[in-house]
């Protein structure tokens, strides 16, 4: 069942807690993702997007603050609990698992099984449904290595769905994908309606598919809201240091961003 996800007053730095207390990388960050929302995290390179996601999926422990899933502090639970409730899709594509597509997706069932437990009919049904959701059921017997970048990303999303997570956390999910597969993946994530927080580099994709956006700059959230309220020429100038024209897309009616290239 989808859940509400909160990050409250999170402070974090990659080095020593005491040494970095005065200048943390993440500065009292607070954001939320409501049940079933697709929320984008946008900001310049080095602004703290990936670090914040890592604090969110229990990879990096904040020096201060709290991350909760339906009021449960994720750091009060063992890692296995987090793996059952939060699925992660990172931007790096593995070169080769040495496994078939179906075997890769079955890895998603691991948090729900004890050591040496055999796969069950229920596991098989969940894996099949995840492959159906991403349109890769017909490729279940193919070697993961033989897939295109877009196909690999869809299979890794299926692996995440096989975890049956309450929350999806995605770090630049469209990196290295061509335009067609970027659009297909974003559309698919939106259609799933799983509570999702994703760092997104392409602002037009974020505008087209996200319900809300959080903007991070220099380790702090500087704006939150719908794409229509957040993506203004003034904010893009302040945060990204670029001049833009922001108008309305004639088909989607979402904000459309056009860069102004100086001569």
N, C-alpha and C positions, 0 to 999 in steps of 0.2 A: 504494500500500500504506500503511495507517495506520502512524503512527510515534509514539514516545514524545516528549513535549514537556516541557522543563524550563526554569524560570526560577530562577536561583540568585543570591542575595545582591545583588539589583538595587537600586541607589540612583539616584534621579532627581529633578530639580527643573526647573520650567519656565524658570527664569532662569539666571543665570551660574553655572557650575560651582563656582568658588571662593567666590562670595558665599553660595551656598546649601549649601555642604558641611556646615555645622554643623546645618542643619535641612532636610534634603531632604523632598520630598513623599512619595516612596517610600523606605522605610527598610529596607534589607537584606531585601527580599522574596524568599522562596523558596517555590516551589510546583511541583507536577508534575501531568501528565495522562498516564495510562497509555494504551497502545494500545487504541483503540476505546472509551474512556471518554467519558461526557458529564459534565463537571465544571462546577459552578456557582461563580461568584465573587459573593459577597454582601457587603453592607456598607452603611452609611448614605450619604446623598448627601455628596459631597466627601471620601469616605474614600480615593479613589485607584483605583477600579475601572477607569474609562476610561483613565486614565494608564498603568496597568499593562498593559492590553490593547495600548495603543499601543506600549509597549516590546516587547511580545510579537510584534506583527506588523510590526516594523521601521519604524515611523513615527517614533518618538522613541527616540534612542540613549541608553541608560543611562549615567550618569556612572561607575558601577561595576557589577560583576556580569556575568552571562552568560545568554544565552538560547540554548538548544540544541534541535535537532531531530535525534533519533537520534545524539547526540554531536557534531553539526556546529553550530558557532557561527554563527547566522544572519547576524551582522554581519561574518563573514569571507567572505561570499558576496555577489555583486552583487544589486541589487534584483530583477532578472528571476528569479533563482534562488528568492528568497523568494516571488515571485508565483506560481511554479509549485507551490510546496509548501504555502503558507499562504493560505487564502481568508478574506475578512473580510466580515461583514455588520454594517453600522453601524445605529444606531437611527434616523437621519434618512432619511426617504423622499424621493427626488428628486421634484420636481414634474412634470417631463416630459422624457423622453429624446428625444422626437420620433421614436421607433422603435417597431416592433412588439415583441411579447413575444419572438418567436424571435430578433429582432435583438439585444435586450437580453441574452439568454442567450448568444448567440454571442460577446459581449464577453469572456466567461469563457475563451475559447480563445486570447485575445491573447498571454498569456505563453508559449504553446507555439509561436508562429509568428514567422517573421522578417518584416521590413517588406515589404509588398506581396505576401506569400504569399496565394494564393487559398484559399478554404475547400475542404476535401477531403470525401470521403464519410465518412471517419472523424470529422471535425469534426461533420458533420451527425448522425451516429449518437450521438455523445456529447451533443450538445445535445438531441436527441430523448429520450434516456434521462434526462437531468436534468429535463426537463419532465414526463416520466412519473413520476419520483420524487416530485415535488411536486404532482402531480395537475393540471397546467396545460397538458397537451399539446393539449387541445381549443381552447385560447385562443391558440395560437401566432401566428395572423394578426391578433389584436386589437392596437390601439394601447395601449401601456403606460399612457398618460394615462387611458384609459377604465376602468381596473381599480379595484376597491375597495382599501382599505388592506391588508386581509389577502391579497388576490390579488397586490398589488405585492410584499409581503414574500415570498411564496412564489416569485415570479419572480426576485427578487434572490437568494434561496437557491439557485434553479436555476442562476443565473449563477455563483454560488460553486462549486456542484457541477461545473459544466462545466470549471472549472479543474482538476478531478481532484486536489484537494489532499490532502495527508497530514494537515493540521490545519485545522479550522474554528475561527475566533474570532468570537464574536458579542457585540455590545454592545447590551444591552437589546433582544433580538430581538422581544419582544412589546409594546413600546411602541406606543401608538396603535391597538392591535388590540382588537376586542371580545372577550368571553369565549370565544365559540366558536372564533375564529381563534387566540386565545392557546393554547388547548388543542390545536388541530389542529397548530399549528406546533411546539409542544414535543414532541408525540407523534411527529411526523415526524422531528425532529432526533434523538430517541432511537432511532428505528427504523433510521436510516441507519448507526449504529454507526461513524461517522467520529470520530476523535480530536477532541474538541470542548471548548473552554473558552469559557464564556459568562457575562457579567455579567447578573444577573437581579434585578429589583426585587421581584417578587412571591415572597415566601418560601414560600407554599404550592405555587406552581408549581415552585420549586426543589426542594422536598421531594418532590414527586410524581414528578419526571422525572429528576433528576440521580443519578448513581451516587455521587458524592462532592461535598463542598462545601469551599471555602476561604473563610474569613471575614476580611475586611480592615477595619481601623478605624485611623484616623489614620495611614494609609500603611504599616501593618504587618499581617502575617498573625497573627491572634490565635487561630484555631482551624482545624483541618482534620480531615476524616473523613466518614463516612457521614451522611446527613441525620438518622438516628436518634441518633447520638452528638453531633452538632454543635448541632442545633436544640433547645436546652433553654430553659426559662423564665429560668434564671439568665443564660445567655449573651445572650439577647435583651434582658434588662433592662440588662446591662452595656454592650452594643454599641449597641443601638437606643434605649435609655432608654424602654422601654415595658413594661407589665405584660401578661402573656399566660397563657393556658392552653394547654399543649402536650399533646395526647393522640394517639391512634392513629386514623387514618381507617378507618371500618368496611369500606370496599371495597378501597382500595389497600393498607391496612396500613402506610402511610407516616405520618410525623408530620403532625399537623394543628394549625395555629396559630390561636388565637382571641384577638383583642385584648380586653383588659378596659378598658372606657371608664369613667374616673372620673366620678362624678356631679357 
